[in-house]
Amino acid sequence: MTQADPKITRADLEGKFKALQDDIQGTTERNKSTLATYAAIAGGVVVILAYAFGRRSGRKRRSVLEIRR
């Protein structure tokens, strides 16, 4: 190493990691509500599809019963 290259100290590393962590935490907090919205929409779509496919398969298996007197 030459005199022009400054040494990296523990305080330098801690400062950079703290700044990175704060940035990630801010991004996470901003996107949390958006992610919850998308998850709720996806859950609703899954429930609707399960209902629709269940009705369809129920109609295929349902037998017609005819009662005569």
C-alpha positions in Angstrom: 0.0 0.0 0.0 1.1 3.5 -0.7 0.5 6.6 1.4 -2.2 7.8 -1.0 -4.5 4.8 -0.3 -6.3 5.5 3.0 -7.0 2.5 5.2 -10.5 1.3 5.6 -11.5 1.4 9.3 -14.2 -0.4 11.2 -16.1 2.9 11.6 -16.1 3.4 7.8 -17.6 -0.1 7.3 -20.2 0.3 10.0 -21.2 3.7 8.6 -21.7 2.3 5.1 -23.6 -0.8 6.3 -25.8 1.4 8.5 -26.6 3.6 5.5 -27.4 0.6 3.3 -29.6 -1.0 6.0 -31.6 2.3 6.4 -32.1 2.5 2.7 -33.3 -1.1 2.5 -35.7 -0.6 5.5 -37.2 2.5 3.8 -37.8 0.6 0.6 -39.3 -2.3 2.5 -41.7 0.0 4.4 -42.8 1.7 1.2 -43.5 -1.5 -0.7 -45.2 -3.4 2.2 -48.7 -2.0 1.6 -48.4 -2.5 -2.2 -47.3 -6.1 -1.6 -50.2 -6.7 0.8 -52.7 -5.3 -1.9 -51.3 -7.7 -4.5 -51.4 -10.6 -2.2 -55.1 -9.9 -1.4 -56.0 -9.6 -5.0 -54.2 -12.9 -5.8 -56.0 -14.6 -3.0 -59.3 -13.4 -4.3 -58.6 -14.7 -7.8 -57.6 -18.1 -6.4 -60.8 -18.3 -4.4 -62.9 -17.4 -7.5 -61.1 -19.8 -9.7 -61.5 -22.6 -7.2 -65.2 -21.9 -6.9 -65.6 -21.8 -10.7 -63.7 -25.1 -11.3 -65.6 -26.7 -8.4 -68.9 -25.8 -9.9 -67.8 -27.1 -13.3 -66.7 -30.4 -12.1 -69.8 -30.8 -9.9 -72.0 -30.2 -13.0 -70.1 -32.9 -14.9 -70.5 -35.5 -12.2 -74.1 -34.7 -11.3 -76.6 -37.2 -12.5 -80.1 -36.5 -13.6 -82.7 -38.3 -11.6 -86.1 -38.6 -13.1 -89.0 -39.7 -11.0 -92.1 -41.1 -12.7 -95.4 -42.1 -11.3 
